[in-house]
Amino acid sequence: MLRSTLDSLVGLPHRVQAVADDIRALRVSAERQSEGAGRIEGQLLELSGRLAAIESLVSALDRDVDEATDRLPDREKGPLVKARDALTGDSGR
């Protein structure tokens, strides 16, 4: 029994070193993953900004189309009615 206890104590520094190496590798891996997550977060923020800009442009375009079609003559005025329908998607109800 004393011999096995002594062998365990002698091998303990090697096992502690192995655990320390595992912890160090885990820390390095966690740091890399954290950096990767930070890059992804930055890309998502950039994408969100771009989507907001696109949404703003689409809204402005929608307003421009509304303004242009509001200036067209009455529906019963021939080819211009067709132009208005094409711009608004209206089927001439």
C-alpha positions in Angstrom: 0.0 0.0 0.0 2.8 2.4 0.9 4.5 1.6 -2.4 1.3 2.4 -4.5 0.8 5.7 -2.5 4.4 6.6 -3.1 4.1 5.8 -6.8 1.0 8.0 -7.0 2.8 10.9 -5.3 5.8 10.6 -7.6 3.5 10.6 -10.7 1.4 13.5 -9.4 3.5 16.3 -10.9 3.2 14.7 -14.4 -0.5 14.4 -14.0 -0.8 18.0 -12.7 1.3 19.2 -15.7 -1.0 17.3 -18.1 -4.1 18.9 -16.6 -2.4 22.4 -16.7 -1.6 21.8 -20.4 -5.2 20.8 -21.1 -6.4 23.9 -19.3 -4.0 26.1 -21.2 -5.1 24.6 -24.5 -8.8 25.1 -23.5 -8.1 28.7 -22.7 -6.4 29.3 -26.0 -9.3 27.7 -27.8 -11.8 29.7 -25.9 -9.9 32.9 -26.8 -9.9 32.0 -30.5 -13.6 31.3 -30.4 -14.2 34.6 -28.6 -12.3 36.4 -31.2 -14.2 34.6 -33.9 -17.5 35.5 -32.2 -16.4 39.1 -32.0 -15.7 39.2 -35.8 -19.1 37.6 -36.5 -20.8 40.2 -34.3 -19.0 43.0 -36.1 -20.1 41.5 -39.5 -23.7 41.2 -38.2 -23.7 44.8 -37.1 -22.3 45.9 -40.5 -25.0 43.7 -42.3 -27.7 45.3 -40.1 -26.5 48.7 -41.1 -26.6 47.8 -44.8 -30.1 46.3 -44.5 -31.3 49.5 -42.8 -29.8 51.6 -45.6 -31.5 49.3 -48.2 -34.8 49.6 -46.3 -34.4 53.4 -46.3 -33.7 53.4 -50.1 -36.7 51.2 -50.8 -39.0 53.4 -48.7 -37.7 56.5 -50.6 -38.2 54.8 -53.9 -41.8 53.8 -52.9 -42.4 57.5 -52.0 -41.0 58.6 -55.3 -43.2 56.2 -57.2 -46.2 57.4 -55.3 -45.4 61.0 -56.1 -44.9 60.3 -59.8 -48.1 58.3 -60.1 -50.1 61.0 -58.2 -49.2 63.5 -60.9 -50.6 61.3 -63.7 -53.9 62.4 -65.2 -57.2 60.6 -64.5 -57.6 56.9 -65.2 -59.7 57.5 -68.2 -56.9 59.3 -70.1 -55.6 56.4 -72.3 -51.9 55.4 -72.4 -51.1 57.3 -69.3 -53.5 55.1 -67.4 -51.5 52.1 -68.5 -48.3 53.8 -67.3 -49.8 54.4 -63.9 -51.0 50.8 -63.7 -47.5 49.6 -64.6 -45.9 51.8 -61.9 -48.3 51.1 -59.2 -49.1 47.5 -59.9 -52.8 48.4 -60.1 -54.9 46.4 -62.5 -57.2 49.2 -63.4 -60.1 48.4 -61.1 
